[in-house]
Amino acid sequence: MKVLLTGHRGYIGTVLTPMLQDRGHEVYGMDSDLYSGSTFTGEIIDVPGSQKDCRDATAADLTPDRLGGFDAVIHLAGLSNDPLGDYQPGLTDDINASASIHLAKLAKAAGVPRFLFASSCSNYGAAGQDFLTESAAFNPVTPYGWSKVKVEQIVGPMADETFSPTFLRASTAYGLSPRLRFDLVVNNLTAWAFSTGEVRMKSDGMPWRPIVHVEDIARAYVASLEADRTDVHNEAFNVGTTSENYRVRDIAEIVGQVVPGSRVTFADDASPDTRNYRVDCNYIARKLPGFKPQWTCRRGVEELYDTFCKVGVTVDEFEGDRFKRIAQIKKLISEGKLDSNLRWRQPTYSIS
């Protein structure tokens, strides 16, 4: 298939791009590349496309006479975490919700038959102890979560015989990527343990989290793309494995067991976290037999620890402005490279 992949230079996109290519798909990218200076390790695959904010996408980016037309859009691009979402909630709505809906409308008008959207289990928000299926009520507690809910609620009804959206509600991601995020719980705790010997908890550790490795998230997109249309048409899937639901403090204990000489500690300002949910991932296993997750929390921590041993990482790096998403954004604004609406004053590179 010929696929337009937005966010192809981000945390998930840099893992998904080569996976799609290995499966024989033709990949084109669209990415504003806010984190062009935040590559941690590994190779970022160059593909044809454009350095463009999805808010600025036009019909020309999706019409059939451009590059022969697309068979699918995989839409990953957006502000990717709660601190960014809270920074300017209006921008989160513009970028994560309005721009996504705009792109879906362009895709439908252009005759693109499939639209795969990066939704989130954050949709469930504060949900308690029960395992949640895809039919559970939405209860987001952050602007990020609300933005994902809004897209599902508006794009879902756009489905018809010519336009087939699919909503992939990923569990909390973790694992190695060229554009590694250190603001994710498994990655962050492992980096603290490696750098300081402390598995440093920033909350009381009691909330539940479903977690999923970034490679397994990518596998879910490949499986959805390659599935029969009837199996994914206007469907939502919790992405992950039901057995991979943990209390945050249990993740910390696993990190402490893997990283030699480390111990679990709590930050002075550690407090309860309102985000608390467990998800049931049996539906995606039944509907998409091609989706076969391969990672567990322990194996992912071992992968991160082995990589940190090889390339090194310090607290100043992973808590600083190079790898911390919100700090990087604020730095680029202060340097005059981004405007207050998170648009580049001048492009940083060209994709062709």
C-alpha positions as CSV (number, residue, x, y, z in Angstrom):
1,M,0.0,0.0,0.0
2,K,0.9,3.6,-0.5
3,V,0.8,5.2,3.0
4,L,0.9,8.8,4.3
5,L,2.4,8.6,7.8
6,T,2.2,11.7,9.8
7,G,4.6,12.1,12.7
8,H,7.0,9.8,11.0
9,R,10.0,11.4,12.7
10,G,8.6,11.0,16.2
11,Y,8.8,8.4,19.0
12,I,6.5,5.9,17.3
13,G,7.0,7.0,13.7
14,T,10.7,6.3,13.6
15,V,10.0,2.7,14.6
16,L,6.9,2.3,12.4
17,T,8.5,3.6,9.2
18,P,11.0,0.8,8.7
19,M,8.5,-1.8,9.9
20,L,6.1,-0.7,7.1
21,Q,8.9,-0.6,4.6
22,D,9.9,-4.2,5.6
23,R,6.4,-5.3,4.9
24,G,6.6,-3.8,1.3
25,H,4.5,-0.7,1.9
26,E,5.5,2.6,0.2
27,V,5.8,5.3,3.0
28,Y,5.5,9.1,2.6
29,G,5.9,11.4,5.6
30,M,4.4,14.6,7.0
31,D,6.0,15.9,10.1
32,S,6.8,19.4,11.5
33,D,9.8,17.7,13.2
34,L,9.7,19.7,16.5
35,Y,12.3,17.3,17.9
36,S,14.8,17.4,15.1
37,G,17.6,17.9,17.8
38,S,16.3,15.1,20.0
39,T,17.6,11.9,18.4
40,F,18.9,9.6,21.1
41,T,20.4,6.6,19.3
42,G,19.8,4.6,16.1
43,E,18.9,5.6,12.5
44,I,16.0,7.8,11.4
45,I,14.8,6.6,8.0
46,D,14.3,9.3,5.4
47,V,11.2,9.0,3.2
48,P,9.6,11.3,0.6
49,G,7.2,13.8,2.0
50,S,7.1,17.2,3.6
51,Q,8.1,19.1,6.7
52,K,4.6,20.4,7.4
53,D,2.4,21.0,10.4
54,C,-0.8,19.0,10.0
55,R,-2.8,22.1,10.8
56,D,-1.5,23.4,7.4
57,A,-2.4,20.3,5.4
58,T,-4.2,21.0,2.1
59,A,-6.1,19.0,-0.4
60,A,-2.9,19.0,-2.5
61,D,-1.3,16.8,0.1
62,L,-3.9,14.1,-0.3
63,T,-5.4,14.3,-3.8
64,P,-5.1,11.2,-6.0
65,D,-2.9,12.9,-8.6
66,R,-0.2,13.6,-6.0
67,L,2.2,10.7,-5.8
68,G,-0.4,8.5,-7.3
69,G,-2.9,8.8,-4.4
70,F,-2.7,7.1,-1.0
71,D,-4.3,3.9,0.1
72,A,-4.2,4.9,3.8
73,V,-3.3,7.7,6.2
74,I,-1.7,6.7,9.5
75,H,-2.0,9.8,11.7
76,L,0.4,9.8,14.6
77,A,1.3,13.5,14.7
78,G,0.4,15.6,17.7
79,L,1.4,16.9,21.1
80,S,2.3,13.7,22.8
81,N,2.0,14.0,26.5
82,D,0.1,15.7,29.4
83,P,2.7,18.4,30.2
84,L,2.6,19.5,26.6
85,G,-1.2,19.3,26.7
86,D,-1.4,21.4,29.8
87,Y,1.1,24.0,28.6
88,Q,-1.4,25.6,26.2
89,P,-4.6,23.6,26.2
90,G,-6.0,25.6,23.3
91,L,-3.0,24.5,21.2
92,T,-3.6,20.9,22.2
93,D,-7.2,21.2,20.9
94,D,-5.9,22.8,17.7
95,I,-3.2,20.3,17.0
96,N,-4.5,17.1,18.4
97,A,-8.2,17.5,17.7
98,S,-9.0,20.1,15.1
99,A,-6.0,19.3,12.8
100,S,-6.8,15.6,13.1
101,I,-10.4,16.1,12.1
102,H,-9.3,18.5,9.3
103,L,-6.9,15.8,8.0
104,A,-9.6,13.1,8.1
105,K,-11.9,15.3,6.1
106,L,-9.2,15.9,3.5
107,A,-8.5,12.2,3.3
108,K,-12.1,11.3,2.8
109,A,-12.6,14.0,0.2
110,A,-9.5,12.7,-1.7
111,G,-10.9,9.2,-1.7
112,V,-8.3,7.7,0.7
113,P,-10.1,4.6,1.9
114,R,-8.4,4.1,5.3
115,F,-7.6,6.4,8.1
116,L,-5.8,5.0,11.1
117,F,-5.8,7.4,14.1
118,A,-3.4,7.4,17.1
119,S,-6.0,7.5,19.9
120,S,-5.1,6.6,23.5
121,C,-6.2,4.7,26.6
122,S,-6.0,8.2,28.2
123,N,-9.6,8.4,27.0
124,Y,-10.6,6.4,30.0
125,G,-8.8,8.7,32.5
126,A,-9.9,8.2,36.1
127,A,-11.6,4.8,35.8
128,G,-10.8,2.8,39.0
129,Q,-9.8,-0.9,39.3
130,D,-12.0,-2.6,36.7
131,F,-10.6,-3.9,33.4
132,L,-12.0,-1.6,30.6
133,T,-13.1,-2.8,27.2
134,E,-13.5,-0.6,24.2
135,S,-17.1,0.0,25.1
136,A,-16.2,1.7,28.4
137,A,-17.2,5.2,29.0
138,F,-14.8,8.0,28.3
139,N,-13.6,9.9,31.4
140,P,-10.4,11.8,30.4
141,V,-8.8,14.0,33.0
142,T,-6.3,16.0,30.8
143,P,-6.5,18.2,27.7
144,Y,-4.5,15.5,25.9
145,G,-7.2,12.8,26.7
146,W,-10.0,15.1,25.8
147,S,-8.4,15.9,22.4
148,K,-8.3,12.2,21.6
149,V,-11.9,11.7,22.6
150,K,-13.0,14.6,20.4
151,V,-11.4,13.1,17.3
152,E,-13.1,9.7,17.9
153,Q,-16.5,11.3,18.4
154,I,-16.3,13.4,15.2
155,V,-14.4,11.2,12.8
156,G,-16.3,8.0,13.7
157,P,-19.6,9.2,12.2
158,M,-17.7,10.1,9.0
159,A,-17.3,6.3,8.3
160,D,-19.1,5.1,5.2
161,E,-18.7,2.7,2.3
162,T,-15.7,4.7,0.9
163,F,-14.0,5.9,4.1
164,S,-12.9,3.5,6.9
165,P,-11.5,5.0,10.1
166,T,-9.8,2.9,12.8
167,F,-8.9,4.2,16.3
168,L,-5.9,2.6,18.0
169,R,-6.1,3.4,21.7
170,A,-2.5,2.7,22.8
171,S,-1.6,1.9,26.3
172,T,1.2,3.9,27.9
173,A,4.2,3.5,25.6
174,Y,7.7,2.5,26.5
175,G,10.8,1.1,24.9
176,L,13.7,2.1,22.7
177,S,13.3,4.4,19.7
178,P,15.6,6.7,17.8
179,R,13.6,9.6,19.2
180,L,13.4,8.2,22.7
181,R,10.9,9.8,25.1
182,F,12.1,10.0,28.7
183,D,8.7,11.3,30.0
184,L,7.2,7.8,29.8
185,V,7.0,5.9,33.1
186,V,9.1,2.8,32.2
187,N,11.7,4.8,30.3
188,N,11.9,7.5,33.0
189,L,12.3,5.1,35.9
190,T,14.9,3.1,34.1
191,A,16.9,6.2,33.2
192,W,16.8,7.4,36.9
193,A,17.9,4.0,38.1
194,F,20.8,3.8,35.6
195,S,22.0,7.4,36.2
196,T,21.6,7.7,40.0
197,G,20.9,4.3,41.5
198,E,17.5,5.5,42.5
199,V,14.2,4.4,40.9
200,R,12.7,7.8,41.5
201,M,8.9,7.8,41.9
202,K,7.2,11.1,41.2
203,S,3.8,9.9,42.4
204,D,2.7,7.6,45.2
205,G,2.8,4.7,42.7
206,M,-0.7,3.4,43.4
207,P,-2.4,4.1,40.0
208,W,-2.8,1.4,37.5
209,R,-1.3,1.7,34.0
210,P,-1.6,-0.5,30.9
211,I,1.8,-0.4,29.2
212,V,2.9,-1.4,25.7
213,H,6.3,-1.4,23.9
214,V,6.7,1.0,21.1
215,E,7.5,-1.8,18.7
216,D,4.2,-3.5,19.6
217,I,2.3,-0.3,19.0
218,A,3.9,-0.2,15.5
219,R,2.9,-3.9,15.0
220,A,-0.7,-2.9,15.8
221,Y,-0.7,-0.3,13.0
222,V,0.7,-2.8,10.5
223,A,-1.9,-5.4,11.5
224,S,-4.7,-2.9,11.2
225,L,-3.5,-1.6,7.8
226,E,-3.2,-5.1,6.4
227,A,-6.4,-6.5,7.9
228,D,-9.6,-7.0,6.0
229,R,-11.6,-3.8,5.9
230,T,-14.6,-5.4,7.6
231,D,-12.4,-6.2,10.7
232,V,-11.3,-2.7,11.3
233,H,-14.0,-0.5,9.8
234,N,-14.9,2.2,12.3
235,E,-13.4,0.1,15.1
236,A,-11.6,1.1,18.2
237,F,-8.9,-1.1,19.7
238,N,-7.1,-1.1,23.1
239,V,-3.5,-1.6,22.0
240,G,-1.5,-3.8,24.3
241,T,-1.7,-7.1,26.3
242,T,-4.2,-7.5,29.1
243,S,-1.4,-9.1,31.3
244,E,0.7,-5.9,30.9
245,N,-1.3,-3.8,33.4
246,Y,0.8,-2.7,36.4
247,R,0.6,-0.4,39.3
248,V,3.4,2.2,38.8
249,R,5.2,1.1,42.0
250,D,5.2,-2.5,40.5
251,I,7.0,-1.1,37.5
252,A,9.5,0.6,39.8
253,E,10.1,-2.7,41.5
254,I,10.8,-4.4,38.2
255,V,13.3,-1.6,37.3
256,G,15.0,-2.1,40.7
257,Q,15.4,-5.8,40.1
258,V,16.9,-5.3,36.6
259,V,19.2,-2.3,37.2
260,P,22.0,-3.5,39.6
261,G,22.4,-1.6,42.8
262,S,19.3,0.5,42.4
263,R,16.5,1.1,44.9
264,V,13.0,2.6,44.8
265,T,12.7,6.1,46.2
266,F,10.0,8.8,46.3
267,A,10.4,12.4,45.2
268,D,9.8,15.0,47.9
269,D,6.7,16.2,46.1
270,A,5.4,12.7,45.2
271,S,1.6,12.8,45.2
272,P,-1.5,10.8,44.0
273,D,-2.2,10.7,40.3
274,T,-5.8,10.9,39.1
275,R,-5.1,8.9,36.0
276,N,-5.9,5.3,37.1
277,Y,-7.2,2.6,34.7
278,R,-6.7,-0.9,33.6
279,V,-7.6,-2.1,30.1
280,D,-8.7,-5.3,28.5
281,C,-6.9,-6.0,25.2
282,N,-8.6,-9.2,24.2
283,Y,-10.6,-7.6,21.5
284,I,-7.6,-6.7,19.3
285,A,-6.3,-10.2,19.8
286,R,-9.5,-11.7,18.5
287,K,-10.1,-9.3,15.6
288,L,-6.5,-8.9,14.4
289,P,-4.7,-12.2,14.6
290,G,-1.9,-10.6,12.8
291,F,-1.1,-8.5,15.9
292,K,1.2,-10.5,18.1
293,P,2.8,-8.4,20.9
294,Q,6.3,-9.5,21.7
295,W,7.4,-7.5,24.7
296,T,6.9,-7.5,28.5
297,C,7.8,-4.8,31.0
298,R,10.8,-6.7,32.3
299,R,12.2,-7.4,28.8
300,G,11.7,-3.7,27.9
301,V,13.6,-2.5,31.0
302,E,16.4,-4.9,30.2
303,E,16.6,-3.5,26.6
304,L,16.7,0.1,28.0
305,Y,19.3,-0.7,30.6
306,D,21.5,-2.5,28.1
307,T,21.3,0.5,25.7
308,F,22.1,3.0,28.5
309,C,25.1,0.9,29.4
310,K,26.3,1.2,25.8
311,V,25.6,4.8,25.0
312,G,25.3,6.4,28.4
313,V,22.7,8.9,29.7
314,T,22.8,11.4,32.5
315,V,20.0,13.1,34.6
316,D,20.9,16.4,33.0
317,E,20.3,14.9,29.6
318,F,17.0,13.1,30.1
319,E,15.6,15.8,32.5
320,G,17.0,18.6,30.3
321,D,15.8,20.4,27.3
322,R,17.1,18.0,24.7
323,F,15.0,15.0,25.5
324,K,12.2,16.4,27.7
325,R,9.5,17.3,25.3
326,I,8.0,20.4,27.1
327,A,11.5,21.7,27.9
328,Q,12.6,21.4,24.3
329,I,9.5,23.3,23.1
330,K,10.1,26.1,25.6
331,K,13.8,26.3,24.5
332,L,12.9,26.6,20.8
333,I,10.4,29.3,21.6
334,S,12.9,31.2,23.8
335,E,15.5,31.0,21.0
336,G,13.0,32.4,18.5
337,K,13.0,29.2,16.4
338,L,9.3,28.4,17.1
339,D,6.6,31.0,17.4
340,S,4.0,30.8,20.3
341,N,1.7,28.6,18.1
342,L,4.5,26.0,17.8
343,R,5.2,26.7,14.1
344,W,8.8,27.0,12.8
345,R,9.9,30.5,11.9
346,Q,12.1,28.8,9.3
347,P,12.1,25.1,8.3
348,T,14.9,23.0,9.8
349,Y,15.2,20.7,6.9
350,S,13.5,19.6,3.7
351,I,11.9,16.3,2.8
352,S,11.4,15.6,-0.9
